[in-house]
C-alpha cells in the first residue's frame, strides 16, 4: 500500500488561496476545487490571514508580506540581543582577568 506524499505549499500560494475567499468572493468549496486543496486546509489559511490582517503575528510562517517582515525583524532583534548578552559576558570575563593580573 502506497502512502500519499504530503504536499507543501509556499506562503505566497497560501496567501493567494486565502485571498480568493476573503477578497475575491469565492466560496470555500469553489476555491478548494479550483486549487485542489482540502477544505480544512483552506479554512486554516483563511483564518490565519484574517488574524494577520487583524494585527496578530502568528507563531508559524506568516502569510502576508507585512507579517513576514515583522517575523524577520523579530528574529533579527532576538539574534542581536543574544549577541549583546555574549559580548557582555565576555567583557565581564576580560575585566575580571585584568583585575587579577594587576594585583
N, C-alpha and C positions, 0 to 999 in steps of 0.2 A: 504494500500500500504506500503510495507516494504522498508525502506531505506537501501541502501548498506552501510555497515560499512567501514569507511576509513581505509585502511591498512597503517601500519607504517613499515618502513624498517630501519635496522641498518646501521650505517656508513660503516661498512665492506661490507655489501651487495651492497650498492650504489657504493662503490669504485670498487668492483669486477665487477659489471654490467657495469660501465663506462670503465673499463679496457678491457672488451670484445671488445668494439667498438674501443677504441684507440690503444690497444696493440696487440690484437689478430685478428684483421681484420674482425670482424663480422659486418654485416650491421645493421642499426638501426632496420629494420623490423624483421630481423632474431633474433637479441638479444631480442627484445620485445616479440616475440612469445615464445622463449625458457624460458624467465624469467617471462612471464605473467605480464608485466607491460605496461602501456600506453606509446605510442611513445613520447609524450611531456615530460613525467616524465623522461624517459631515456635521452632525449636530454638535459634537465636541469642538470642532473647529469654529463653528459659528458662535458657540458660547464663549470660547476663548477670545475671539475677535471682539465680541461685544464687551467683554471685560476690559480688554486692552483699550478699546475706544473710550471706556469709562475712566481710564487713567490707572488701571491696575496692571502692575508689571508681573507677568507670570513667572513661576519658578522654572518652567520648561522653556524650550526655544520659543521666542516671541514670533508672532506672525506679521505684525505691522512694522514697517520700517522705523517708525519713531520708537517703538518699544525695543526693537533690535538695537538701536543706537543707545538707548538707556542701559540695556544689558551690557553692551560693550564698555560703556563708560563706568558702570558699576564694577565690572571685572578689573578695569584698569585702576580704579581707585583702590580696590582690595589689594591688588598686586603692589601698588606704591606704598600702601600702609604696611604691608609685610616687609618690604624692603627697608622702610624707615625704622621699623622695630629692630630689624637685624643690625642696621647701622648704629642705632642707639646702644645696643648690647655690645657691639664691637668697640665703640667709643669708650664705654664704661670699662671694658676689659683692658683696653690700652691705657686708660688713665690710671687704673689700679696698678698696672705693671710699672708705669712711670713713677708712681708714688713709692713703690717698693724699691726701685733702683736708685732713687735719690736719697734714700735713708742710709 
